[in-house]
Amino acid sequence: MKRLFYSLLALLTAATLFSGCSEKTAHTKGVYMLLDTSGTYTEELVKAQQIINYILANMNPGDTFAVSRIDTGSFSEKDILAKVTFDDRPSVTNEQKRGFRQKIDEFVKSVKSSVYTDVSGGLLQAVEFLNEANPADKTVIIFSDMKEELKPGYKRDFPIQLGGFKVIATNVIKLRSDIKDPTEYLGRLDMWKKKVEAGGGDWVVINDLERLEPIFK
C-alpha cells in the first residue's frame, strides 16, 4: 500500500511539474528588433532606445529578446548586438536587463553607417533566431524607413515563411523623395505589407512611439 501511495505521489508531482513547464512555455514572448544603420538613419537610433527600454520593462522570466543591426548583409549572426532569455530569479533578470541596455547604449554611441540596407536578410535572420528560441509569441520589430537597397549580387526576391509571426515596422520616417511624391512612401509600406502577409505573418505599423502597446498584444 505504501509503495502504491509513493508511486501515485511521484506521478502527481511529475504531472504538476510538467503542467507548470507547459504553462510557462505557453506564455513566453520572443521579440527580435532590427535597427537600420544605413546613411543618416543612424541619427534616429536614440528613438530606438526608447522602444528597447519599453520592451525590457515588459519582459518576463522565460521571454527572449534580441537586437540586431540592418546593414549591407544582414542575414548573419554577427549582426546580433545583444540577446538574452530572462532568468526566473528577479535579481538575475534585473542584471540581464542592465547588461542588455548597456550593450545597446554602447552601440548607439559608436555606430557607423552602412552603405546598403538589407532589410529582407535581417528579417530572415530574425525568423531563424525566433524559430530556434521557440517562444509562444513571436514578434519582429523593424526600426527603419523600410527602403531596401541591396548590394549588387545579393538575392532577396524569395518568400519568407512568417506564419505565427507579427512584424511591426516602427519609425518609418518619410524620405525627401516621399515628401515630393507621397505615393513612394505609401507604395513602400504596401509592398512590405504584401510581402509579410504573403508569408503568413501579421503586419503592423507604429510611427507614434508613445503608443507601443501593440508590441505585446
BELHUCOR-V589599 format. One record per helix or strand of 3 or more residues. SS is the DSSP state (~ for helix, > for strand). FROM is the first residue (numbers start at 1). TO is the last residue. If there is no record, write none. Layout:
SS;FROM;TO + SS;FROM;TO
//
This chain:
~;2;26 + >;29;36 + ~;39;58 + >;64;70 + ~;77;79 + >;80;85 + ~;90;110 + ~;119;133 + >;137;143 + >;165;170 + ~;176;180 + ~;182;198 + >;202;206 + ~;213;216
//
